[in-house]
Amino acid sequence: MQNASLWRAVLGVENAVVEDVEFDEQTQAFVAHVRPRRPRQGRCGICGSKASWYDRGQGRRQWRGLDIGTVQVFLEAEAPRVNCAVHGPTVRQIPWARHGAGHTRSFDQQVAWLATQCSKSAITELMRIAWRTVGSIITRVWADTAAGIDPLAGLTRIGIDEISYKRRHKYLTVVVDHDTGHLVWASPGRDRATVRAFFDALEASGPGRCAQIAHVTADGAPWIADVVRERCPDAVRCADPFHVVGWAAEALDAVRREAWHNARRAGHTRPHGWAHGRRATVSTGAAQKLRRARYPLWKNPENLTERQQAKLDWIAKTDPRLYRAYLLKEGLRTVFKLPVDQAAEALDKWIGWARRCRIESFLTLQRRIVGHREQILASIEHGLSNGLIESVNTKIRLITRMAFGFANPDPLIALAMLSLGGHRPALPGRP
C-alpha cells in the first residue's frame, strides 16, 4: 500500500503494518486491516516474553481507535494465541493495544487525559463510550503507568488520613508525600490492616524504606498510630492541629447543646402544631439564641461578624459555663500559634485549667490531649499538619462525584492517582 506510512501516522499505530483501509458503509466507520511487524509477533500478551505458536484463537477481532474527524475508526487483525512458559495459552502481544483491551493505546490515553480534565458527560459524549468503560480504561492506564514508575520512592515525610467515598461507611485510606504534595498511595478500608498494607507495599518496593520515614502526620486515630509505632518506631509522629482543635470544638458543642436543652426545660419554648401524634414545640428566647450560637462559638474571633460578636457577648453575660468552654477551645487553639518552647508550657497550663473546669466534655478532652501531648508538640516543632492531606481529600471528593457510576473503588483510585499523583497522562502525539 503506497500510503501505508501515512495511515500509520493517522491511526497512531507503531511497529505495525497497515495492510488495507476500507470504509464500511453499514457501520459508517473506517476499518484498518493491520498486523504486527515480525519482531513483535510470537510474544505473550501479558508478560511480553517470546512464546511459541499455540492456535489461531477466535479469529480476527477489532479494536476501537481514535476517530478521524467525525468518523469512527476500528483496527482489525488476527488474534492468535501463543503458549507462554509462565501464563500458558495467551493471546499474543500486539503493539497498538494493551492486553485484554478493546481500544487502542492512543484511545486509552486520550480518555485518561479527558478524565483528569473534563466532566463525566463531556467524556462519554465526545468519545462515544459508556462511563463504566471509562472506569476500565483509566484503571488500565494507571496500572500501566504504575508499572513504569515507583510512586513510593524517596518517601521521608508522609501524611495518612481517611476519606469517605460512598455511603454505608465506605472509606479510602490515603497517603500523601509532604515534600512533593503528591498522592502516593490509596486503598479501600479504614483499619489497621489497610495501614499495614501500605507499609508492606513500601517495604516491598525497596528494603529499608520503612526505616527512612522520618515524620508521619495523622489525626490521632489509634488504628493509624499503632501501626506507625509498630512499623516505623523511629519516626516522629505529629498530631494534626486542625483535628486537635476540632476535638475542642466538638467538646464545646456538647456544652452548647446541654445549655440549649436546659433552656428548653426552663420553659423557653412555645407550641407549634403536632408531629408524630404529639404536640410539637419550637425554641424561644434563650433557647432560640443558643440554638443559633454554633457558628459564633466555632469561628475564630478575628473572623466574627458584628452579629456573631454580639451573640458571643450575650453568651458571656448569660451563660458563664458555656463561655468558659469557649475560652478553653480558644486557649487550645492559641497553643499552636506559639514557639515550641512556649507551647509546651502553655499546653501544660491548658491541661491544668481543663482539669479544674468541671465541664465533663473538657475533662474527657484533656485526658485525650495528655495522651497525644508529644505528637502535638512535635507538630508545632516541625511545622507539619494534615492541611496538605485535607487539600488532597477535597480534590478526591470532587473526583468521587464523578466516580459514583463505578461499580468498585479501583477506577476511583486510578483516577485519583492519575490526577493527584504527579503522573498525569498526556494527550496522544504530545511529548
Order of alpha helices (4+ residues) and beta strands (2+ residues): alpha-beta-beta-beta-beta-beta-beta-beta-alpha-alpha-alpha-beta-beta-beta-alpha-alpha-beta-alpha-beta-alpha-beta-beta-alpha-alpha-alpha-alpha-alpha-alpha-alpha-alpha-alpha
